Amino acid sequence: MAVKNFAKALAYTDRQIVKLGIENGRAWVHNFWLNQTPQGQAVRDAGTYGAEVDHAADDNFFINVVVSDCQRFVYGDEGDEAMGVPAQPATEREVDGLLGPMTFTRMTTWLEYALDVVEEDTLIEQVPEMTAGDFIVFNGERIAVPGVEIVSLDEVGGLDLAVGAKKKWKKRKGYSPWPKGHDILDLAGKHEKWARLLGFVHWDAGWSAAGAYKALIRRGLGSTCGVERPRKSDGKVIAYQWLDPGKFYGWHGSSANPRSLWSFDLTCAVYAKYAAKYKTLCGIDRPLLKISSRETLGKGNVFLGMYKDQIITMLRILKALSQHTGLPYHWPLKPDGKFQGRNYKRLFKDDFHGVAEHRHLPSTTKWDCRGLFAQICVLLLTDPALMAEFPEFVAAHDLQNTKTWGPWLAKAEKHWQWTEVWG
C-alpha cells in the first residue's frame, strides 16, 4: 500500500537520514529491510527486484516498500517485544513512510535485541571472568547482602553504567547525581521529590543483564541493578550493580527516576512463546503465570514470571537497603488492604516509601512487573525459612493470615505452572 503523502515522506526521510547521522544512508535502511523484515528476507532469498542495494535509489520503492515494511516490522509484535511494551500489530498511522527519530530508535533497539537473542544464548554459560561478592556499594561503602552473588561496580567483570555511558555519550546521559550538598540518606523518605521510594522494579524484556546494560546505554537510559536468569551449568543467579545509588539515580521510569533510591531490571522476555527457549537456556522451566492487571488469579493471558532465585536475590538486596536507609521494602496496598494494581494515582502523594513497579506509575501503559508481588507471596507462603527471613514484608501484607491467604494460595497453584515451587 502506497503511503498517503509520498512527496512529504520522501523529503522528510532523506532529511532525517542526514540529521540522524545514519551511516551509509539509504543503504543502511535497505540492509535492515533485507535482513530483518519478513518481506525483505523473502526478496533476498528469491533474488527478485529489491535485493540489490542500488535499488534503494528508487524513490518509490524505497519509501513505499523499504521504509513502510521496516515500520510495519518495528511497530509490530516483534518490535514491541524488543521495546518491552505490550505486543500489537502496527497501525496505519505508524506505517506512514516517514522515517524519523522514533522509527530509527525502534530499528536500532530491534538490532540490539536481536543481537542479544543470537549472541547471548550462551553468554552467561561461558561464565566470563568476574568476581561476585555478597555486598552492594552505597556511596562508596560496602553494604553486606548475605546469600546473594553480586558483581559490583569495581569488581572484575563489573558493568559500571557511569563509565559505559561516558564512553557512549559526551555528556552524562542515563543517570544524574543527587542534589549537590546533600547526603542522600538525609533526603530519603523525607522529601517530596527525592528518593521517596526504596525501590522500583522493571523486567528488561531481554535475555541477560549484559544485554540490558548495553541496551540502556545505547538508549541513554539507566538503572541501578540487573538480575540474571539462572545459569544452566550451576543454577546460580548473578546480579550486576550498574550504579552507586548513594551518588546517582538512573533514568528508567520518568517521574520515578529521582524518587527511586534503587531500580531493578529483572531478566525476563515475558511472552509465553519463549518458555521452551528458557528451558533450553537454563535447564529450568520458567514460571507460567495467569493473573490480571488487578491481580485476579486465573484471568488474562498466560505470560512468563520470574525465577525463584531472581526474586530471592531482589528481596535480599531490598532488605539490606531497607536496614541501611530506614525505608520499608513492602509493596503498595489499597486502603482496603488489597494489592495496588496498575496506575497508582497517588504513588508520589501518599505516605508510601516502599517498593513500586513500573506499572504503578500514574499514567503509564507499561505492565511490568505484573505477577511479581503474587510470586513473592507464593514463595514466602510455601517456604517457612523465607517467611522468617523477610518479617517486615510478611507483617505489612499479613501473610500469616491463613484464612485469607490459604484459599488464595490454592487458587494460585491451580492456575499457575511453577515447577520450582510445586514441582
LINVENVEN-V520436 format. One record per residue. N is the residue number from 1. RES is the residue in one letter. OMEGA is omega as a letter, one per 20 degrees, with the letter a starting at -180 (999 if undefined). D_CENTER is the distance of its C-alpha to the mean C-alpha in whole Angstrom. Layout:
N_RES_OMEGA_D_CENTER, N_RES_OMEGA_D_CENTER
//
This chain:
1_M_a_35, 2_A_r_36, 3_V_a_34, 4_K_a_36, 5_N_a_36, 6_F_a_37, 7_A_r_38, 8_K_a_36, 9_A_a_33, 10_L_a_35, 11_A_a_36, 12_Y_a_32, 13_T_r_30, 14_D_r_33, 15_R_a_33, 16_Q_r_29, 17_I_r_29, 18_V_a_31, 19_K_a_29, 20_L_r_26, 21_G_a_27, 22_I_a_26, 23_E_a_28, 24_N_r_31, 25_G_a_31, 26_R_a_31, 27_A_r_31, 28_W_r_28, 29_V_r_27, 30_H_r_29, 31_N_r_28, 32_F_a_24, 33_W_a_26, 34_L_a_28, 35_N_a_26, 36_Q_a_23, 37_T_r_24, 38_P_a_26, 39_Q_r_29, 40_G_r_29, 41_Q_r_29, 42_A_r_32, 43_V_r_34, 44_R_a_33, 45_D_a_34, 46_A_a_37, 47_G_a_38, 48_T_a_39, 49_Y_a_39, 50_G_a_36, 51_A_a_36, 52_E_a_37, 53_V_r_35, 54_D_a_39, 55_H_r_38, 56_A_r_35, 57_A_r_38, 58_D_a_39, 59_D_a_38, 60_N_r_38, 61_F_a_36, 62_F_a_34, 63_I_a_33, 64_N_r_33, 65_V_a_32, 66_V_a_30, 67_V_a_28, 68_S_r_28, 69_D_r_27, 70_C_r_24, 71_Q_r_23, 72_R_a_23, 73_F_a_21, 74_V_r_18, 75_Y_r_18, 76_G_a_19, 77_D_a_17, 78_E_r_16, 79_G_r_15, 80_D_r_13, 81_E_r_11, 82_A_r_10, 83_M_a_9, 84_G_r_7, 85_V_r_10, 86_P_a_12, 87_A_r_15, 88_Q_a_18, 89_P_r_21, 90_A_r_22, 91_T_r_24, 92_E_a_27, 93_R_a_27, 94_E_r_24, 95_V_a_26, 96_D_r_28, 97_G_r_29, 98_L_r_28, 99_L_a_26, 100_G_a_24, 101_P_a_21, 102_M_r_19, 103_T_r_20, 104_F_r_20, 105_T_r_17, 106_R_a_16, 107_M_a_18, 108_T_r_17, 109_T_r_13, 110_W_a_14, 111_L_r_17, 112_E_a_14, 113_Y_a_12, 114_A_r_15, 115_L_r_16, 116_D_a_14, 117_V_a_15, 118_V_a_18, 119_E_a_19, 120_E_r_16, 121_D_a_18, 122_T_a_20, 123_L_a_18, 124_I_r_18, 125_E_r_21, 126_Q_a_23, 127_V_a_22, 128_P_a_23, 129_E_a_25, 130_M_r_23, 131_T_r_24, 132_A_r_22, 133_G_r_24, 134_D_a_23, 135_F_r_23, 136_I_r_20, 137_V_r_22, 138_F_a_22, 139_N_r_25, 140_G_a_26, 141_E_r_27, 142_R_r_26, 143_I_a_25, 144_A_r_25, 145_V_a_23, 146_P_r_25, 147_G_r_24, 148_V_r_21, 149_E_a_20, 150_I_r_18, 151_V_a_19, 152_S_a_19, 153_L_a_20, 154_D_r_23, 155_E_r_24, 156_V_a_24, 157_G_a_21, 158_G_r_19, 159_L_a_16, 160_D_a_18, 161_L_r_15, 162_A_r_19, 163_V_a_21, 164_G_a_18, 165_A_r_18, 166_K_r_22, 167_K_a_22, 168_K_a_20, 169_W_r_21, 170_K_r_25, 171_K_r_24, 172_R_a_21, 173_K_a_18, 174_G_r_14, 175_Y_r_16, 176_S_r_19, 177_P_r_22, 178_W_a_23, 179_P_a_26, 180_K_r_29, 181_G_a_32, 182_H_r_30, 183_D_a_29, 184_I_r_25, 185_L_r_27, 186_D_a_29, 187_L_a_27, 188_A_r_24, 189_G_a_25, 190_K_a_28, 191_H_a_27, 192_E_a_26, 193_K_a_23, 194_W_r_22, 195_A_r_20, 196_R_a_21, 197_L_r_18, 198_L_a_18, 199_G_r_14, 200_F_a_11, 201_V_r_8, 202_H_q_5, 203_W_a_3, 204_D_a_2, 205_A_a_5, 206_G_a_7, 207_W_a_10, 208_S_r_10, 209_A_r_10, 210_A_r_12, 211_G_r_11, 212_A_r_7, 213_Y_r_10, 214_K_a_12, 215_A_r_10, 216_L_a_9, 217_I_a_13, 218_R_a_14, 219_R_r_13, 220_G_r_14, 221_L_a_11, 222_G_r_11, 223_S_a_9, 224_T_a_12, 225_C_r_11, 226_G_a_9, 227_V_a_10, 228_E_r_12, 229_R_r_13, 230_P_r_17, 231_R_a_19, 232_K_a_22, 233_S_a_24, 234_D_r_24, 235_G_a_21, 236_K_r_20, 237_V_a_17, 238_I_r_16, 239_A_r_14, 240_Y_r_14, 241_Q_a_15, 242_W_a_14, 243_L_r_16, 244_D_a_19, 245_P_r_18, 246_G_a_22, 247_K_a_22, 248_F_r_19, 249_Y_a_16, 250_G_r_13, 251_W_a_12, 252_H_a_9, 253_G_r_10, 254_S_a_14, 255_S_r_17, 256_A_a_15, 257_N_a_14, 258_P_a_18, 259_R_a_18, 260_S_a_16, 261_L_a_17, 262_W_r_14, 263_S_a_10, 264_F_r_8, 265_D_a_5, 266_L_a_6, 267_T_r_7, 268_C_r_8, 269_A_r_9, 270_V_a_10, 271_Y_a_13, 272_A_a_16, 273_K_r_18, 274_Y_a_16, 275_A_a_17, 276_A_r_20, 277_K_r_18, 278_Y_r_17, 279_K_r_20, 280_T_a_21, 281_L_a_19, 282_C_a_19, 283_G_a_22, 284_I_r_21, 285_D_r_20, 286_R_r_17, 287_P_r_17, 288_L_a_18, 289_L_r_18, 290_K_a_20, 291_I_a_19, 292_S_r_19, 293_S_r_18, 294_R_r_21, 295_E_r_20, 296_T_a_23, 297_L_r_23, 298_G_r_24, 299_K_r_23, 300_G_a_21, 301_N_r_19, 302_V_r_18, 303_F_a_15, 304_L_r_13, 305_G_r_13, 306_M_r_12, 307_Y_a_15, 308_K_a_18, 309_D_r_17, 310_Q_a_14, 311_I_a_15, 312_I_r_18, 313_T_r_16, 314_M_a_14, 315_L_a_17, 316_R_r_20, 317_I_r_18, 318_L_r_18, 319_K_r_21, 320_A_r_22, 321_L_r_21, 322_S_r_23, 323_Q_a_26, 324_H_a_26, 325_T_a_25, 326_G_r_27, 327_L_a_24, 328_P_r_23, 329_Y_r_20, 330_H_a_21, 331_W_a_19, 332_P_r_20, 333_L_r_23, 334_K_r_25, 335_P_a_29, 336_D_r_30, 337_G_r_28, 338_K_a_25, 339_F_r_22, 340_Q_r_20, 341_G_a_18, 342_R_r_16, 343_N_r_18, 344_Y_a_19, 345_K_a_22, 346_R_a_23, 347_L_a_20, 348_F_a_22, 349_K_r_25, 350_D_a_26, 351_D_r_27, 352_F_a_23, 353_H_a_22, 354_G_a_20, 355_V_r_16, 356_A_r_14, 357_E_a_11, 358_H_a_9, 359_R_r_12, 360_H_r_14, 361_L_a_15, 362_P_a_18, 363_S_a_18, 364_T_r_14, 365_T_r_14, 366_K_a_10, 367_W_r_11, 368_D_j_8, 369_C_a_9, 370_R_r_12, 371_G_a_15, 372_L_r_13, 373_F_a_16, 374_A_r_18, 375_Q_r_17, 376_I_a_18, 377_C_r_21, 378_V_a_22, 379_L_a_22, 380_L_a_24, 381_L_a_27, 382_T_a_27, 383_D_a_28, 384_P_a_30, 385_A_r_29, 386_L_r_26, 387_M_a_27, 388_A_a_29, 389_E_a_27, 390_F_a_25, 391_P_a_28, 392_E_r_26, 393_F_r_24, 394_V_a_26, 395_A_a_29, 396_A_a_26, 397_H_r_26, 398_D_a_29, 399_L_r_28, 400_Q_r_32, 401_N_a_33, 402_T_r_34, 403_K_r_35, 404_T_a_32, 405_W_r_29, 406_G_r_32, 407_P_r_32, 408_W_a_28, 409_L_r_27, 410_A_r_30, 411_K_r_28, 412_A_r_25, 413_E_a_26, 414_K_a_28, 415_H_a_25, 416_W_r_22, 417_Q_a_22, 418_W_a_21, 419_T_r_24, 420_E_a_23, 421_V_a_24, 422_W_r_27, 423_G_999_28
//
